[in-house]
Amino acid sequence: MTFDLLVTVFQKTLFHPFIAWLIPLCLVAQATPYSHPSFIITATYAAVLSSFVVLSYVNKRLAYGPPRNVDFKREVVVVAGGASGLGLAIAETYGMRGVSVAVLDIKDPGENSGYVRWDEFPSLEYYKCDMSSKSEVDKAAKKIVKDLGRPTIFVNCVATAINGLPLLFLSDKAIETTIKTNVLSHFHALKAFIPGMLSSRIGGTIVTVSSVLGHITAAGLSDYSASKAAVTAVHRTIDAEVRLLGASGRIKTILVETGQIATPLFEGLETPNSFWAPVLEPVQVAREIISMIDSGDGGVIRMPAYASLLGVYAMLPASIERFARYLSGVDSAVAKATISAAAENKEQAMPLSTSSSEDSDHDDSDN
């Protein structure tokens, strides 16, 4: 049992306009007067739900415009970070449908990476590329255009594994690797692929995979959370710039902000609360992303259900916000992994408050 399951059940029953209208219709069938309180209450409830659905649709169209026409006979999909996890699920799904797919990843083909299954998908091509290197991204982009055609759908799933260490324990190299892989890769890729979409008659779709950790920063994830906050900011900026260019009708942007996904990225990290924050399977997230791409729409995808409450969380008073963090266990989840790792490596033990300033300075310099 999870919060997401309860939300889904209510959306399909009590909060579904069709189900809501059945009640007043049944009352009418029983010759209940229109002035009867039961009819007034149920009809009002159904009308409010229907209005909410209509307003949600209008809001979506005003925000993102009409959907673009997606014809996969002319589309070329590029999945960055498509060797495993979410990226692999998206790449294989389109590969099974015969769509031209280019997978960019730094990994070499091998039996343990999922590439062995790609023989079944002749339309799927692999390009080894370090997305943090601008020269490699530009080189791969040119080769994709030559081999498959101009990319029209770009999905960026690139991310490095979390370090799970407090800021004082992070090496400069680890921080630099996280920022280069998680942030600079987006700049390099967007500069390489957006110009082609702007000049294309069919436009394109840009999908940015970020994380709720860019909003709810957890202790022990300073580098990762900072990188995901930056990725979200880059995406929103690109969305604004596309609109200023008058290309929002042809180029759609999709921002994906998820909780923990069952991928090697979060290996060793347990979810703080399986009811409120269940671990997502890659296929669950891939299904939502592919559905929005296929529809030609732009928008924001947040999973699981608690992720959709990020806006409310940001408006809470500081005291309530901290209490909510305590109840969620978001900080302790990473802390447990950190303490376990520190216990195995005494050289990375946390400086205690009782240590002298001289000893603390020495420890900082070593780390």
C-alpha positions in Angstrom: 0.0 0.0 0.0 1.4 3.4 -1.0 0.1 7.0 -1.1 0.3 6.8 -4.9 -2.1 3.8 -5.0 -4.6 5.7 -2.9 -4.4 8.8 -5.1 -4.9 6.6 -8.2 -7.9 4.9 -6.6 -9.6 8.2 -5.7 -8.8 9.7 -9.1 -10.6 6.8 -10.7 -13.6 6.9 -8.4 -14.6 9.7 -6.0 -12.7 12.4 -7.9 -13.6 11.3 -11.4 -16.3 13.5 -13.0 -18.0 10.6 -14.8 -18.4 8.7 -11.6 -19.6 11.9 -9.8 -22.3 12.6 -12.3 -23.7 9.1 -11.9 -25.1 9.9 -8.5 -27.3 12.9 -9.4 -28.4 11.0 -12.6 -29.5 8.1 -10.4 -31.4 10.4 -8.2 -33.2 11.9 -11.2 -34.0 8.4 -12.3 -35.6 7.8 -8.9 -37.8 10.9 -9.4 -35.9 12.9 -6.8 -36.9 16.6 -7.0 -34.2 19.0 -8.3 -34.7 21.0 -5.1 -33.9 18.1 -2.9 -30.6 18.6 -0.9 -29.2 15.3 -2.0 -29.5 16.3 -5.6 -28.2 19.8 -5.1 -25.1 18.5 -3.2 -24.2 15.7 -5.6 -24.8 17.8 -8.7 -22.7 20.7 -7.3 -19.9 18.3 -6.4 -20.0 16.8 -10.0 -20.1 20.3 -11.5 -17.1 21.4 -9.4 -15.0 18.4 -10.5 -16.0 18.9 -14.1 -15.0 22.6 -13.9 -11.7 21.6 -12.4 -11.0 19.2 -15.3 -11.9 21.9 -17.9 -9.8 24.5 -16.2 -6.8 22.2 -16.0 -7.1 21.6 -19.7 -7.4 25.3 -20.4 -4.4 26.0 -18.1 -2.3 23.4 -19.9 -3.1 24.8 -23.4 -2.4 28.4 -22.3 0.9 27.4 -20.7 2.2 25.0 -23.4 0.1 25.7 -26.5 -1.4 23.1 -28.8 0.5 19.8 -29.2 2.9 19.5 -32.1 2.4 16.8 -34.7 4.6 13.8 -33.9 5.2 11.5 -36.9 7.8 8.8 -36.0 8.5 8.1 -39.6 10.2 11.5 -39.7 11.4 11.7 -36.0 14.9 10.9 -34.8 15.2 10.3 -31.1 18.4 10.9 -29.2 18.7 9.4 -25.7 21.7 10.6 -23.7 22.6 8.2 -20.9 20.7 5.4 -22.6 22.9 2.5 -21.6 21.0 1.7 -18.4 18.1 2.5 -16.2 15.5 5.0 -17.4 17.4 5.9 -20.6 17.7 2.3 -21.6 13.9 1.8 -21.0 13.1 4.7 -23.3 15.6 3.8 -26.0 14.4 0.2 -26.1 10.7 1.2 -26.2 11.3 3.3 -29.3 13.6 0.7 -30.7 10.9 -1.9 -30.5 8.6 0.5 -32.4 11.1 0.9 -35.2 11.8 4.5 -34.5 15.3 5.8 -35.4 17.1 6.1 -32.0 20.6 7.3 -31.2 21.9 6.3 -27.8 24.7 8.4 -26.3 26.7 7.0 -23.4 30.2 6.8 -22.1 29.9 3.1 -21.4 31.3 0.5 -23.8 28.9 -2.2 -25.2 29.0 -5.3 -23.0 26.9 -8.2 -21.7 26.2 -6.5 -18.4 25.0 -3.2 -19.8 22.0 -4.2 -21.8 23.5 -3.7 -25.2 23.2 -7.5 -26.0 19.5 -7.0 -26.5 19.9 -4.3 -29.0 20.5 -6.7 -31.9 16.8 -7.0 -32.0 16.4 -3.3 -32.8 18.0 -2.4 -36.1 16.8 1.2 -35.9 18.8 1.7 -32.7 22.4 3.0 -32.9 25.0 3.4 -30.2 27.5 6.3 -30.0 30.1 6.3 -27.3 30.3 9.8 -26.0 31.4 11.6 -22.8 28.5 14.1 -22.4 30.6 16.3 -20.2 33.0 17.0 -23.1 31.8 19.6 -25.6 34.0 18.3 -28.4 32.7 14.8 -28.0 29.1 15.9 -27.9 29.6 18.0 -31.1 31.3 15.2 -32.8 28.5 12.7 -31.9 25.8 15.2 -33.0 27.4 15.5 -36.4 27.7 11.8 -36.8 24.0 11.3 -35.8 22.9 13.8 -38.4 24.9 12.0 -41.0 23.8 8.5 -40.0 20.1 9.0 -39.0 19.1 12.5 -39.9 18.5 15.6 -37.9 17.4 14.8 -34.3 14.0 16.0 -33.4 13.5 14.5 -29.9 16.2 14.8 -27.3 16.0 13.0 -24.0 18.7 13.8 -21.5 19.0 11.1 -18.7 22.7 11.8 -18.1 23.7 11.7 -14.4 26.5 10.4 -12.3 26.1 8.1 -9.3 25.5 9.9 -6.0 28.4 10.3 -3.6 26.3 10.3 -0.5 28.8 12.2 1.6 28.6 15.4 3.6 30.2 18.5 2.0 33.3 18.4 4.2 34.0 14.8 3.0 33.6 15.5 -0.7 36.8 15.7 -2.7 37.2 18.5 -5.2 37.3 15.9 -7.9 34.0 14.3 -6.9 32.3 17.7 -6.9 33.7 18.6 -10.3 32.7 15.3 -11.7 29.1 15.7 -10.5 28.8 19.2 -11.9 30.4 18.4 -15.2 28.4 15.2 -15.8 25.0 16.4 -14.5 25.0 20.1 -15.5 27.6 20.9 -18.2 26.3 17.9 -20.3 23.0 19.7 -20.6 24.6 22.9 -21.9 26.7 21.0 -24.4 23.8 18.8 -25.7 21.2 21.6 -25.9 23.7 23.8 -27.9 24.3 20.9 -30.2 20.7 19.8 -30.9 18.4 22.9 -30.4 19.6 24.7 -33.6 18.5 21.8 -35.7 15.1 21.7 -34.1 14.7 25.5 -34.6 15.4 25.2 -38.3 13.3 22.0 -38.8 9.8 22.3 -40.1 8.6 19.6 -37.7 10.2 21.2 -34.7 11.2 18.9 -31.8 10.8 17.9 -28.2 13.4 18.4 -25.4 13.1 16.2 -22.3 15.1 17.1 -19.2 15.3 14.5 -16.5 15.9 16.2 -13.2 15.0 15.3 -9.6 12.9 16.4 -6.7 16.2 16.6 -4.8 16.7 19.9 -6.7 13.9 21.2 -4.5 14.1 19.1 -1.3 17.8 19.0 -0.8 18.9 16.2 1.4 21.8 16.1 3.8 24.7 14.2 2.3 23.7 15.1 -1.3 25.0 18.7 -1.6 26.7 18.1 -5.0 23.9 16.0 -6.5 21.1 18.3 -5.2 22.9 21.4 -6.5 23.4 19.9 -9.9 19.7 18.9 -10.2 18.6 22.4 -9.1 20.8 23.8 -11.9 19.4 21.3 -14.4 15.9 22.4 -13.6 16.9 26.1 -13.9 18.5 25.4 -17.3 15.4 23.7 -18.6 13.1 26.5 -17.5 15.4 29.0 -19.1 15.4 27.2 -22.4 11.6 26.9 -22.2 11.4 30.7 -21.8 13.9 31.3 -24.6 12.0 29.1 -27.0 8.9 31.0 -26.3 10.6 34.3 -26.9 11.8 33.0 -30.3 8.2 32.2 -31.2 8.9 28.5 -31.5 6.9 27.2 -28.6 4.4 25.8 -31.1 7.0 23.6 -32.8 9.4 22.9 -29.9 8.0 21.3 -26.8 9.8 21.0 -23.5 9.2 18.3 -20.9 10.7 18.6 -17.4 10.8 15.4 -15.4 11.3 15.6 -11.7 11.1 12.3 -9.9 11.9 10.7 -6.6 14.1 7.7 -6.2 14.3 5.4 -9.2 15.5 1.8 -9.0 18.7 2.4 -11.0 22.4 2.0 -10.2 22.4 5.7 -9.6 20.9 5.2 -6.1 22.4 1.9 -5.3 22.7 1.3 -1.6 20.3 4.1 -0.7 17.0 3.0 0.9 13.8 5.1 0.6 13.1 6.9 3.8 9.4 6.1 3.6 8.0 3.4 1.3 4.4 4.6 1.8 4.9 8.3 0.9 8.0 7.9 -1.2 8.0 4.5 -3.0 10.9 3.7 -5.2 10.0 4.0 -8.9 10.8 1.5 -11.5 12.4 2.8 -14.7 9.5 1.5 -16.8 7.0 3.5 -14.8 8.8 6.8 -15.5 9.6 5.9 -19.1 5.9 5.2 -19.7 4.9 8.7 -18.6 7.7 10.4 -20.6 7.0 8.4 -23.7 3.2 9.1 -23.4 3.8 12.9 -23.3 6.3 12.8 -26.1 3.9 10.8 -28.3 1.1 13.2 -27.6 3.2 16.1 -28.8 2.6 18.0 -25.6 5.0 19.9 -23.3 4.8 20.0 -19.5 6.1 18.8 -16.2 6.1 15.2 -15.0 6.5 14.7 -11.3 6.5 11.2 -9.7 5.6 9.8 -7.2 2.6 11.6 -6.0 4.3 13.6 -3.2 6.5 15.3 -5.9 3.4 17.2 -7.1 3.3 18.9 -3.7 6.6 20.6 -4.1 5.0 23.9 -4.7 3.0 23.6 -1.4 6.1 22.5 0.5 8.0 25.6 -0.6 5.3 27.9 0.8 5.3 26.3 4.3 6.5 28.3 7.3 10.1 27.3 8.1 9.2 25.5 11.3 6.5 23.4 9.6 8.9 22.7 6.7 11.6 21.4 9.0 9.0 19.3 10.9 7.9 17.8 7.5 11.5 17.0 6.7 11.9 15.3 10.0 8.7 13.2 9.5 9.8 12.3 5.9 13.2 11.0 7.0 14.8 12.5 3.9 18.0 13.6 5.7 18.4 10.5 7.9 18.1 8.2 4.9 21.3 9.5 3.4 22.9 9.9 6.8 22.5 6.2 7.5 24.4 5.4 4.4 27.0 8.0 5.2 27.6 6.8 8.7 27.9 3.2 7.5 30.5 4.2 4.9 32.4 6.3 7.5 32.4 3.4 9.9 34.1 1.3 7.3 36.7 3.9 6.6 38.1 5.5 9.7 40.1 8.0 7.7 36.8 9.7 6.7 35.4 9.9 10.2 33.4 13.1 10.9 35.3 15.7 13.0 33.6 15.9 16.4 32.6 19.1 18.0 35.0 18.3 20.9 38.0 18.2 18.5 40.5 21.1 18.7 40.4 23.7 16.0 43.9 22.7 14.9 42.9 19.0 14.5 39.8 20.1 12.6 41.7 22.2 10.2 44.1 19.3 9.6 41.2 17.0 8.8 39.7 19.4 6.4 42.9 19.8 4.5 43.3 16.1 4.2 39.8 15.7 2.8 
